[in-house]
Amino acid sequence: MKPSEILQQPFTLPCGVSIPNRIVKSAMSENNADKGGKPSERLIKLYERWGKGGAGILISGNVMMDYKAVGQPRNVVIEDDRFQKELAAWADAAQKEGTHLWMQINHPGRQAPRINKEVVSASDVQLPMGKVFAKPRPLTEEEIWKVIDGYGTAALMAKNAGWKGVQIHGAHGYLVSQFLSTRTNLRTDQWGGTLENRARFALEIYRDMRKKVGAGFPIGIKINSADFQRGAFTEEESLEVIDMLSAEGMDMIEVSGGTYEKAAMMGAKQKKSTKQREAYFADFIVKARNRTKAPLLLTGGFRTLDVMAAAIENKELDFVGIARPFAVYPALAKEFFEEKRTDVHLPKTTTGIKFIDNMGFLDIAWYEEQMRMMGNGEEPKPKLSTWKLLFKFLKANLF
C-alpha cells in the first residue's frame, strides 16, 4: 500500500469502536472558552473547521473538571451538566463528516496559576516559578476520591452530549502526573511511596470513568514516557504503569513527555535517532510496543507522510498524533490522504531567550492565536509575528 493508504486504514479499539483512520489531532490548549468555562461559539467553529479536515480523532484541549482548579483563564470547565447544550453543539459540529471527537479531561494540580484561590496537589511541592504558581496544599483522602468522581462525571457529561470518547491527561506535570512522580508525590499513605500506590490515582480515575460510561465508550490516557528530571518519573516506571493501564483495558495510550519545568514535549535536545525518525519519543514507543497490545498513539515531531506510514506499517504504534500543524493547516489529514501534501514544516517561534523558549510559553501563545483566528472565521497565518503574542500571553496568564 502507498503511505497515504496505510494511514487511511480503520482501527477497532478494545471497547469495540472503529476509528476511521490513523491520524489523530492531538490536544492543544485552545484557552478560548467564554467566561465561567462555557464552551464558546469560537471553539465550536474551530472544531467544525477541523472536523472537515479528515482526521480520525480530534482530541480537545484541556477540559477542566473543577471550577476551582483551572490551568488557564479561558479553559472549558465541566463539573456538572450546566453546559450540556454547548457540549452537544461542539460534538455535532466536529463530527458531521465522520471524525470522532474526544474530550481531554484534566486537573492542573500545582500547575494552577494564582488566578485560583487555592492550589492542591499530591503533596506540598511548589513549582519554582513562585510568582506564577502558589504552593499547593496536599489533597486529603476524601478530596482525592472527590476528584476521581469529578473525572468520571466529566466523562459521563461528554458521552451524554454525543462525544465519541475521552482522554485522561496524565502527562506534562498535571495532577495525575504529579501523583506518579516521586518528585511531587511525597505521600506515605496508599496514594504514595511505591509505584503501585502512585499509579493508583490514575487507575481509579479510569475505573470510575468506565463504571459511569459503560464498556462500549472509548477511554484513553496521555502519559509521560518520563519527566526528564532527576528524582522524577522515569522511563522504566512509565513502562510499568503502561502495563497496569493495559491490564485495565485502556482503549488508547498516548505517549508524550516532560513537564512545565522540563518541556521535552517541545522537542528540545533530541537524539540523532529521534531526529531521523521525527517523533520526539520514538525510541520509547518501541519499548512500549514490546510490552503491551493496547493501542498506542505517539504525538510530537511527525512531519512527513512516509515516516508516519512507516511507523504504522512497522507496528511501532497504531495512531499518529499531530498537534501544532493542525493549527496552521486545518485540512492536513485530508491533504495527506489525497497526496496533495507529503510533509509539513512549521515556522520557528523561538525568541532566542533560553528560559522562555524552554518553558514553551511562546509556542502556546502563537498556536492559541492561530486557533482563535480560525474560531473567528479567519484563515491561519503561518507568518504571524511572535514577540507581540509573547507579551500578550504573559500579560493574560502571568501578571
Legacy VTK file of the C-alpha trace (Angstrom):
# vtk DataFile Version 3.0
C-alpha trace
ASCII
DATASET POLYDATA
POINTS 399 float
0.000 0.000 0.000
1.005 3.591 -0.557
1.756 5.684 2.571
-1.495 7.593 2.147
-3.439 4.315 2.049
-1.709 2.958 5.157
-2.813 5.997 7.153
-6.404 5.641 5.925
-6.860 2.150 7.382
-9.577 1.932 10.059
-8.772 0.591 13.530
-11.019 -1.075 16.102
-10.378 -0.169 19.752
-10.654 -2.743 22.591
-14.098 -1.331 23.502
-15.328 -2.223 20.000
-15.468 1.281 18.479
-13.959 1.621 14.987
-11.835 4.692 14.222
-11.938 5.689 10.518
-8.189 6.270 10.062
-4.860 6.510 11.878
-4.352 10.265 12.152
-5.251 11.958 15.441
-5.361 15.684 16.030
-3.798 15.606 19.492
-4.699 18.056 22.230
-3.564 21.657 22.168
-4.533 24.295 24.694
-7.114 26.480 22.962
-7.698 28.712 26.050
-10.756 30.082 24.260
-13.807 29.411 26.434
-16.316 32.044 27.436
-16.484 33.367 30.996
-17.099 30.679 33.596
-15.662 27.878 31.483
-18.519 27.819 28.974
-17.640 26.308 25.557
-17.622 29.273 23.202
-19.023 29.646 19.718
-15.403 30.205 18.640
-14.435 26.733 19.873
-17.400 25.168 18.123
-16.489 26.866 14.839
-12.836 25.860 15.243
-13.741 22.205 15.655
-16.218 22.363 12.805
-13.292 23.502 10.654
-11.098 20.679 11.941
-13.933 18.176 11.514
-13.746 18.812 7.771
-10.007 18.134 7.778
-10.084 14.342 7.673
-8.510 13.252 11.000
-9.856 10.048 12.543
-9.967 11.585 16.022
-9.943 15.164 17.271
-8.837 15.383 20.917
-9.877 18.612 22.608
-7.552 20.777 24.619
-7.696 20.755 28.416
-11.230 20.491 29.738
-11.042 21.057 33.470
-13.251 19.028 35.785
-13.276 21.525 38.702
-14.275 25.193 38.590
-11.860 25.851 41.451
-8.858 24.451 39.562
-8.147 25.796 36.088
-4.853 25.769 34.232
-5.603 28.865 32.143
-8.167 31.673 32.435
-10.198 30.521 29.428
-10.245 26.752 29.940
-13.529 24.944 29.370
-14.777 23.553 32.696
-17.192 20.617 33.018
-18.159 19.959 36.639
-21.879 19.374 36.057
-24.461 19.477 33.271
-24.863 23.270 33.003
-23.150 23.378 29.588
-24.705 20.277 28.012
-26.263 22.298 25.195
-22.910 23.790 24.218
-21.110 20.440 24.555
-23.666 18.838 22.242
-23.273 21.641 19.682
-19.490 21.203 19.873
-19.798 17.459 19.232
-22.293 17.895 16.394
-20.143 20.475 14.618
-16.937 18.447 14.873
-18.422 15.078 13.895
-20.541 15.993 10.852
-18.165 14.277 8.431
-17.290 11.189 10.445
-14.448 12.399 12.654
-14.595 11.248 16.305
-14.379 13.975 18.960
-12.730 13.041 22.276
-12.629 15.216 25.387
-9.290 15.571 27.176
-10.166 15.800 30.885
-7.693 17.366 33.291
-6.948 18.873 36.699
-3.877 21.147 36.891
-2.877 20.346 40.465
0.107 22.519 41.373
0.233 23.848 37.788
-2.755 26.055 38.544
-1.799 29.754 38.296
-2.585 32.246 41.037
-5.954 33.087 39.496
-7.142 30.082 41.535
-7.972 30.804 45.179
-6.419 27.569 46.389
-3.977 25.128 44.795
-3.901 21.419 45.616
-1.656 18.534 44.637
-0.453 15.128 45.779
1.952 16.923 48.149
3.028 20.472 49.007
5.839 20.682 46.423
5.781 24.079 44.730
6.853 24.862 41.182
9.973 27.059 41.097
8.071 29.865 39.323
6.706 31.146 42.620
5.290 34.402 41.255
3.095 32.430 38.893
2.240 29.270 40.840
1.380 29.196 44.542
2.489 26.467 46.925
-0.062 23.638 46.805
-1.833 22.001 49.697
-1.852 18.170 49.816
-5.226 16.645 48.965
-6.942 14.741 51.755
-8.138 11.168 51.235
-11.727 12.381 50.943
-10.742 15.050 48.432
-8.837 12.541 46.294
-11.951 10.413 45.904
-13.982 13.539 45.122
-11.537 14.466 42.341
-11.724 10.924 40.967
-15.508 11.186 40.930
-15.186 14.522 39.111
-13.194 12.951 36.301
-15.865 10.286 35.906
-18.662 12.853 35.945
-16.955 14.869 33.211
-16.599 11.717 31.107
-20.303 10.977 31.518
-21.196 14.549 30.550
-19.134 14.110 27.373
-20.860 10.862 26.499
-24.325 12.298 27.153
-23.518 15.238 24.870
-22.604 12.968 21.974
-18.816 12.967 22.191
-17.191 9.749 20.929
-14.539 9.292 23.638
-12.484 10.824 26.449
-8.824 11.065 27.365
-7.328 11.371 30.857
-4.480 13.893 30.827
-1.809 12.060 32.808
1.229 13.843 31.336
3.096 17.176 31.315
3.189 17.635 35.073
-0.566 17.986 35.702
-2.272 16.363 38.692
-2.219 12.726 37.509
1.433 13.191 36.580
2.091 14.746 39.989
0.801 11.614 41.699
3.020 9.409 39.513
6.282 11.245 40.223
8.342 10.850 43.392
9.460 14.433 42.859
5.952 15.749 43.501
4.370 12.868 45.437
5.840 12.616 48.936
2.826 10.881 50.462
3.147 7.946 52.843
-0.431 6.677 52.550
-1.974 4.399 49.888
-1.505 7.130 47.260
2.263 7.488 47.610
5.528 5.634 48.044
5.588 2.581 45.793
4.863 2.899 42.087
1.728 0.806 42.597
0.486 3.366 45.131
1.460 6.358 42.972
-0.319 4.845 39.958
-3.490 4.171 41.973
-4.865 7.665 41.298
-4.742 7.183 37.508
-6.167 3.677 37.728
-9.049 4.722 39.973
-9.904 7.565 37.584
-10.123 5.063 34.738
-12.250 2.666 36.833
-14.644 5.435 37.847
-14.987 6.600 34.259
-15.564 3.076 32.982
-18.222 2.434 35.606
-20.083 5.590 34.567
-19.784 5.466 30.764
-20.048 1.705 30.235
-17.979 -0.857 28.363
-18.511 0.418 24.818
-17.272 4.012 25.225
-13.581 4.770 24.446
-11.323 5.903 27.273
-7.700 6.837 26.653
-4.879 8.346 28.651
-1.928 10.585 27.870
1.157 9.604 29.855
4.758 10.780 30.052
7.475 8.470 28.795
9.483 10.213 31.529
9.582 13.585 33.308
13.244 14.135 32.282
14.200 15.418 35.735
16.405 13.882 38.373
14.348 12.086 41.013
11.152 12.213 38.959
9.009 9.752 36.970
11.357 7.504 34.990
11.104 5.646 31.699
11.072 2.246 33.400
8.310 3.399 35.762
6.324 4.636 32.775
6.586 1.231 31.105
5.359 -0.428 34.306
2.412 1.971 34.506
1.606 1.206 30.866
1.475 -2.467 31.886
-1.038 -1.583 34.617
-3.163 0.537 32.285
-3.158 -2.184 29.645
-4.325 -4.745 32.180
-7.296 -2.477 32.974
-8.343 -2.466 29.307
-7.383 1.097 28.350
-8.557 1.857 24.803
-5.649 4.097 23.838
-2.375 5.146 25.465
-0.814 8.337 24.139
2.892 8.768 24.803
4.409 12.171 25.492
6.936 13.539 27.977
8.149 16.455 30.080
6.627 18.979 32.484
6.476 22.776 32.846
9.976 22.573 34.311
11.385 20.418 31.513
9.340 20.800 28.328
10.536 17.717 26.423
7.220 17.683 24.548
8.516 20.759 22.693
11.330 18.696 21.157
14.399 20.116 22.890
17.721 18.205 22.804
16.630 15.372 20.557
18.820 12.322 19.962
20.123 11.773 16.428
17.901 8.680 16.094
14.888 10.724 17.180
15.539 13.407 14.567
15.819 10.770 11.859
12.534 9.194 12.895
10.931 12.616 13.571
8.864 11.624 16.621
10.184 13.046 19.913
9.636 9.788 21.833
10.279 7.291 19.023
12.726 5.127 20.988
10.334 4.808 23.920
7.330 3.842 21.810
9.211 0.765 20.536
9.825 -0.325 24.133
6.172 0.270 24.971
5.048 -1.701 21.911
7.105 -4.670 23.118
5.279 -4.521 26.470
1.650 -4.001 25.504
-1.021 -4.794 22.959
-3.020 -1.727 23.982
-3.469 0.745 21.109
-0.637 3.282 21.115
-0.740 6.896 19.975
2.527 8.786 19.602
2.465 12.573 19.358
5.231 15.073 18.778
7.527 15.742 15.829
5.897 13.832 12.972
6.245 15.893 9.799
6.426 13.590 6.739
3.895 11.197 5.263
6.438 8.429 4.626
7.693 8.394 8.233
4.180 8.342 9.652
3.146 5.464 7.405
6.321 3.511 8.151
5.681 3.755 11.914
2.201 2.265 11.381
3.374 -0.386 8.917
6.205 -1.470 11.244
3.611 -1.840 14.029
5.534 0.512 16.321
2.291 2.342 17.011
-1.350 2.360 15.958
-2.102 6.069 15.635
-0.023 9.071 14.555
-0.624 12.143 16.703
-0.234 15.574 15.114
-0.940 18.749 17.064
0.578 22.116 16.123
0.499 21.587 12.335
-3.311 21.387 12.553
-3.353 24.932 13.943
-1.782 26.170 10.712
-3.047 23.595 8.210
-6.532 22.567 9.422
-7.171 20.146 6.499
-3.815 18.422 6.933
-5.089 14.842 7.192
-7.218 15.145 4.056
-4.276 16.684 2.216
-2.123 13.697 3.217
-4.782 11.215 2.145
-5.268 12.924 -1.216
-1.466 13.226 -1.610
-1.717 16.967 -2.030
0.902 17.193 0.707
3.689 14.784 1.683
5.225 16.777 4.514
4.569 19.750 6.739
7.036 22.207 8.241
6.279 24.951 10.718
7.944 28.320 11.289
10.218 28.726 14.297
8.572 30.532 17.180
11.646 30.958 19.363
12.837 34.187 20.943
16.460 33.220 21.455
15.916 33.644 25.195
16.624 30.167 26.531
14.476 30.356 29.670
11.372 31.463 27.769
11.896 29.010 24.911
12.358 26.058 27.285
9.110 26.924 29.058
7.163 26.694 25.804
5.027 29.771 26.534
5.746 31.337 23.142
4.682 28.193 21.315
1.465 28.177 23.321
0.702 31.824 22.579
1.456 31.535 18.858
-0.690 28.472 18.279
-3.508 29.687 20.520
-3.705 32.793 18.327
-3.942 30.663 15.178
-6.818 28.710 16.737
-8.518 31.894 17.875
-8.397 33.248 14.341
-9.935 30.091 12.900
-12.647 30.221 15.556
-13.472 33.725 14.327
-13.759 32.507 10.760
-10.341 33.800 9.686
-7.536 31.905 7.978
-4.443 30.871 9.995
-1.273 32.887 9.364
1.991 30.902 9.137
3.985 34.173 9.172
2.311 35.554 12.300
4.665 37.738 14.414
5.875 36.134 17.647
7.014 38.886 20.028
3.691 40.697 20.101
1.962 37.445 21.025
4.516 36.676 23.712
3.749 39.904 25.553
0.022 39.323 25.120
0.321 35.808 26.564
2.429 36.887 29.537
0.026 39.727 30.358
-3.022 37.450 30.191
-1.597 34.477 32.072
1.203 35.547 34.360
0.596 39.062 35.655
LINES 1 400
399 0 1 2 3 4 5 6 7 8 9 10 11 12 13 14 15 16 17 18 19 20 21 22 23 24 25 26 27 28 29 30 31 32 33 34 35 36 37 38 39 40 41 42 43 44 45 46 47 48 49 50 51 52 53 54 55 56 57 58 59 60 61 62 63 64 65 66 67 68 69 70 71 72 73 74 75 76 77 78 79 80 81 82 83 84 85 86 87 88 89 90 91 92 93 94 95 96 97 98 99 100 101 102 103 104 105 106 107 108 109 110 111 112 113 114 115 116 117 118 119 120 121 122 123 124 125 126 127 128 129 130 131 132 133 134 135 136 137 138 139 140 141 142 143 144 145 146 147 148 149 150 151 152 153 154 155 156 157 158 159 160 161 162 163 164 165 166 167 168 169 170 171 172 173 174 175 176 177 178 179 180 181 182 183 184 185 186 187 188 189 190 191 192 193 194 195 196 197 198 199 200 201 202 203 204 205 206 207 208 209 210 211 212 213 214 215 216 217 218 219 220 221 222 223 224 225 226 227 228 229 230 231 232 233 234 235 236 237 238 239 240 241 242 243 244 245 246 247 248 249 250 251 252 253 254 255 256 257 258 259 260 261 262 263 264 265 266 267 268 269 270 271 272 273 274 275 276 277 278 279 280 281 282 283 284 285 286 287 288 289 290 291 292 293 294 295 296 297 298 299 300 301 302 303 304 305 306 307 308 309 310 311 312 313 314 315 316 317 318 319 320 321 322 323 324 325 326 327 328 329 330 331 332 333 334 335 336 337 338 339 340 341 342 343 344 345 346 347 348 349 350 351 352 353 354 355 356 357 358 359 360 361 362 363 364 365 366 367 368 369 370 371 372 373 374 375 376 377 378 379 380 381 382 383 384 385 386 387 388 389 390 391 392 393 394 395 396 397 398
